[in-house]
């Protein structure tokens, strides 16, 4: 069945592509001379049909884009247009390195960061150009069809009115798509591209330039070969950090998940007095910002915090215990255990609130039938309550697991990634995401940080897709309906 579904999806995809090409050829073949001319001059068809404003807008857009592509305006000595596409290869560089005594920094003739960024912006502009090109042809062909049907082509005012009525979804989604492209897609592509370069601010500052080059998959190979400026650290620490990241994600997710379920069962137990009070107490951990809670715990468990002081006053210890691994000599395993326990305090109330709502919606008939059949409370929990809760919360469980892989606050604010290892950025409790922060912000090795980020994305995306596709919530959607 699954093979048949995949085959059907492939056939539908190829059919959609062929239909688009056939529709494009049909517009060119059956279109009026103005529509044919629109393939080369934007807005020509609209102008022929008397749609002056729309035609002029299309024409001005074409002239503006062609002007940018041909004349190549510059910002900070870095051009847009065809030169930006040429410079994207990073072969047309000029050193021009000089020391500025006023700023205490080196300057250079070429800034590769801007060259890469402007190159991708120009590619995005080209893509938009062809999208508008296709829209201009479709608009002209629609006017042709209106003429053939004896209707007057729509005016610009009518088109605007339609954007606020029948095509209101286009009006609302267009700003969102533009913002996502400018602030999310382009920066993401730019940061991913750095993984394939030699962009390392330390090396660049030592050389007194802003220059770097493409180096293909060399940074990815360094994870396994140990070559490059951070190659030895990446090779020796990547697998241990990856292993701890998975251990942390599994225990942090399951402890908060099942702890929240048990807490919800206790609070919602019939006959329990003061339910609202108990819920309020646990919700307080949500009301207080997480970073405040984590910093407070860091002070409590610190070397000179109240917990160590109390234990020393009671004579239970002779010297402070490194609960959070803030020193290199502290225990790594103890620090890992403490971050998991503290994370339970922060995370369990979320699951408790969600599970409380689910428990209230479980049909009481299921429990009554189970009691009639002589089922014990434990059996009803494992056969009715737990399967129902897991079925409903599977997407939350998956997203929580992925979120814990990228859990920056819990580790960085509690342990700072410690205990540290001599000669390595990644400490005993560092996750991939906190290690990425240290590599980029502290050491300026953005190419290595991009590699770690890409590995993190591939891991989380794979886990999310595979686990959700294999879950009952996806395959048995109608089970509890």
N, C-alpha and C positions, 0 to 999 in steps of 0.2 A: 504494500500500500504506500509506504513511504517513497519507494522508488518511482511509483506511478505519479505521486504528487510532485516529485522533483522534475520528472519529465514534463508534466503539465505546465509547471512554472517556467521551464526553459522554453517550451513551445509558445507560451503566452508572451514571454519577453521578446523572443525573435519575431513573433507576429506583430507586436506593438512597434518594434523598430522598423519593420518593413512597411507598416501602415503609415508611419511618419514620413518615410522617404517617398512613398507613393503619393501622399497628400501634398508634399512639397513639389513633386514633379507635376502633379495635377494643377496646382496654382500657377506654375510657370506656363504650362501648356494651354490651359483654358483661360488664363487671365487676360485682361485688356492690355493694350500697349502700355498704359500707365503702370499696371501691375508688373509687367515685364521690366519696365524701366526702374521700378522700385528695388529690383535686385541689385542695382548699381548706384542709384541715387535715392537716398532715403526720402520718403514723403512724396515722391513723384506721383504715385497713384492717387494719394489723397488730394494733392493739388489739382490733378486732372478732374477729380470728382467734386471739386468745390469745397473740400474740407481744408480750408486755408490754414487755420491755426494748428490743426493736428499735423498737417504736412510740413509747416514751417518748424514745428518742434522737432520732428524727426530729422529734418534737414540740418537744423542747428546742432543737434546732437552729433550727427555724422561729421560735420565740419569741426566741431570742438575736439572730438576724439582723433580725427585725422591730423588736426593741428598739433595736438600733444604728441602723437606718434612721429610726425615729420620734423617738427621744430624742436622737440625735446627740451622743454623748460627744465631748469635745474633748481635744486634746493640743497644748500650746503655743498655746492660744487658737484652734486650727484644728479645725473639727468633722469628724467622719465622718458617714455617713448621707446623707439627702436634701439637707442643706445643703452637703455636700461636692460632690454632683453639681451643685448650683446654683452653687457657688463656682468650679467648673471653668471657667466662662465668663470668670472674672477680671473681672467687672463689679462685684462687691460688695466693693470695697476700701476700706480706711480708712488714711489717711496716718499720723496719730499720730506723726510723726517727731519725735524728740528726741535731743539729744546727751548721752551718758552719760560724765561726766568720769572715772569710775573705769576704764572700759574704753577710752575714747577712740574709741568707735564710735557711729554713729547707730542708733536703734531705731525700729521702726515698728509700727503696729497690725496690719497684715496682712503675712504672709510668703507670697508667691506660690509659692515653691518647694513649701512644704508644702500649699498649696491644690491645686496640680496633682497632687502625689504622692498626697494623700489622695483626690482625685477618682478617680484610676486605681485605687487600692486598693478604693474603694467599688464601682467598676464590676466589678472582679474578684470582689468579694464577691457581687454580684448574679448574675454568671455561675455561681458556685459554688452559689448558692441554687437556681437553676433546674436545675442538674445533680442536686442532692440531691432536688429536687421530683420530677424524672423517676424517680430511683432509688426513691423512696418509693412511687410509683404502680406501678412494675414489681414491687416486692417484694410489694405487696398483691395484684396480679393473679396472681403466681406462687402465692401462698397459695390464691387462688380455684381455680386449676387443680389444685392438690394436693387440695383438698376434693372437687372434681368427680371426680377419679380415685380417690377413696377412700383417699387418703393423708393423714397428719397433717402439717400445716404444720411446717416445720423450726423448731426452737428456736434461741435465740440461741447456745447452746453448740454446736449442730451447725453453725451458720453460721460460727462462729469456727474450728471444726475444718476446715470446707471451705476457709477462707482459708489454712490451712496445708497443704492437700492439693491438691484439684483446681483451686482458684483461687489457688494460691501466687504465680503471676505477678502477680496484682493486689496482693497484699500487698507484694511486692518493688518494684513499679513506682510504687505510690502515694506513698511518701516521696520518691522521685526526682522525680516530677512536681511535687509540692508545693515541693520545694527549687528546682527549675528555674523555677517560676513566681515564687517569692519573690525569688530571688537573680539570676535571669537575665532572664526575660521582662518583669517589671514595671520593673526598672531600665532595660532597653533601651527600652521604650516611653516611659518618662519622659525619657530622654536624647534620643530622636527628637523628642519633642514640643517640646523646647527650640528646635529649628530653626525652629519656627513662632511664636516669641515674640521679644520685645525684651530678653531676659535678657542683660544685659551688666553685670558687677559694677562696672566702672569708672564707668559712667554712673549706676548705682544708688547707689554710694557718694558720688558728687559731689552727687546729689540728696538724700542722707540718708534713703533709704527702701529697703525690700525689695520694691518693687512693679515689676511689668512686665506687659505685655499681649500678647495674641495679635496677630500681624501678618501672618498668612497666608503667602503665598509671597514676601514682600518680601525675606527673607534669601537665597532662591535666586535671585531676580532680580538681587540685588546682585552676584552672581558675573559677570554680563554687563553690568550697567548702571553699576556702581561707586558705587551709592548706599549710605548707611548709614555707621556709625562706622568700619568696616573695609572699606567697599565699594571704595575705590580700590585698596587692597592686594590684595584678593581678585580684582578684575578684572585687574590688571596681572600678578599672579603665579600665578594658578590654572593657566592653560594651560602656562607654562614648567615649573612644578612637576609638573604632570600628565605632560608630555612626558618629563621626566627620570625620573619614577617608572617609566614604561614602559621606557625605555632601561635603567635599572638592573635592573628585574625580568627583562628578556630576557637581558642579558649575565650577570647574576648566576646565573640559572637554567641557561643553556646552558653556561657555563664550568664550573660545578660538576658538571653532569650528564655532559657528554662527557669532562671531565677525570677524573671518577670511573670512567667506563667504561674509558678508556685505562689508568688506573692499575691497575684490576682485571685487565685483560688482561696487563699486564706482570708483576704479582705472581703471577698464576696460570699463567704460561707454563711449559711443561714444561722441566725441566732447570735451572730457576732455583734456586740454593741460598739458604738463609736466608729462605724465604718468611715464616716465623713472625716473624722479627725485623723484616722490613719492615712487616708488618701491625701489629705492636705499635707501631712508631714512628709510623705514621699514625693509629693509634687514640688515641694520646696527646692529639691535638688535640681528640678528643671527650671524653676523660676530664677534661681541664682545663675548668672552667666557661668558657663563651664570653665572658662579660664580662671575665674575667681576661685572656684572650688578647687581646681588643680593646684593653683599657687598656694592656697591655704593649706592643703594637704602636704605640699612640698615643705612648707615652714614647720608644720607639725612633726613631720618625720625627718627633718633635717638633722645635721650633726649636733646642733645646739638647740634643737626644738624641744617642745614640752614632753614628747614621748621618751626621747633619750634621757632627758633630765629626770623624769619620773622613775625610769628603770634604774638609773644610777643611784638615785636617792634611796630606792628600796634595796639596794645592794645586789640586784639581779645581774648587773653587768658592771665591768670595771672601766670600760671606755665606750664611747659612742658607737652605735651600730650603724653601718652604712646601708640603711634601708633602700635608698634610691640610687646607689651606685654613683654618687657625686665625685668620688675619688677613684683613682686607678686601682687602688688596693682593695676596694670594696668587692663584695661577692656579686658576680653577674647573675647567678640564679636567684638570689634574694631580691635583687632589683627587678628582675622580670616577674617574679611572683607578686611583688608589691604593686606594679603597674596594672597587672590583671585584676587584683583585688580592688584597687582604687577605681578602676574603670567600671567595676560592677556597681559601685555606689553611684556613679554618674549615669550608667546606662540602663539599669534595671527598671527605674520608674517609667521610662518610655514604653518598654514592653508591657509593664503592668497596666498602664492606661489603655493601651491598644487591646490587650487580652481581656480586660474587664468588659469592654464593649462587645467583644465577640462572645464571651460567656453568657451575656444577657440575651443574645440572639439564638443560642442553641435551643432547638425545640424541646420543650419539657416532656413531650410525648416519648422521646427516645429514652429518657431516664426512667419514666414510669414503666415502659415496656420492659426495660432491663431489670427493674426491681421485681416485677411480676415473674420474670424468668429466673430470679434468684441470684442476680449478678451482685458481686461485692462492690463497695465503693472504689477499690483499686482497679477492678476489672472495668468498671464504667469509665474510669479516668483514661485507661489505656486503650479502650475500644471505642469510646464515644468522644470524650472531651479532647484528648490529645490529637487524634486524627483530624477532628474538625478544626481545631486551632491551627495545626500545621498546614492544612489545606488552604485556609484563608490567608495565612501569614507567610506563605512560601516566598512571594515576591519581596516582602519586607526582610525576610531572613537572608535572601541573596544580596539585597542591597546593603544590609547591615554588614555582611561579610566583606563585601567590596569596600564599604566605607571604612572598616577597621584596617584593611590593607593600607589605606591612605590616611590612617588616623595620625595626624601630625600633632595636634594639641596634647593628647594624652601622654605621648612620649617626650616631646620637646619641653613641655612645661614641667613635667615631673622629674625626669632624669637627665634631660639634655642629651640623651643617647648614651650616657655613661653606663658602666665604667669604661673609661677610654683605654685604647691600646696604643702603645708607643709607636709612632711613625704612621698611624692610620687615622683617617678622618672618621671612619665608622666605628662606633663603640659597641658595647655589649648589648644594649637595648635599642640600638638604632634600627628603624625600619627603612625600607627602600626610599620612602618619601622624605624622611629626616636626613638620610644620607645624601639624597639629591640636594637638599637645602644647603648642607655643609659644603658639598663639592662646588656648588655654583656661587653662593653668597660669600662663604668664607675664603674659598680658594680661587674663585673666578674661572673655573674650568667648565665653561658652558657646554662645550661639545660632549664632555663626559657626562654632565648632568642630563643632557638631552638623551643620551644613550640609556641611562638609568630610567628616565621618564618613559621612554618608548617601551622598554622591557616591562615596566610596571603597568603601562596601558595594555600591552598584549596579554599579560597575565590576567588582569582584572576583566578585560573584555571576554577572553576565552572562558573564564570561569562563569561569568554571568550568562553568556549565551548557552553554553553546554548544560549548566545546571538548570536553567529555566526551561530549556527545551525538553529536558528529561523529567521535569517535575510533574506531579499529578495536577497541579493548578493549571498547567498548560495543556496536558494531554486528556484530562478528565474534567473539562471546564463545567459541565452540566451535572456533576455528581451530586452536589449539595443544593441544587436549585429546586 
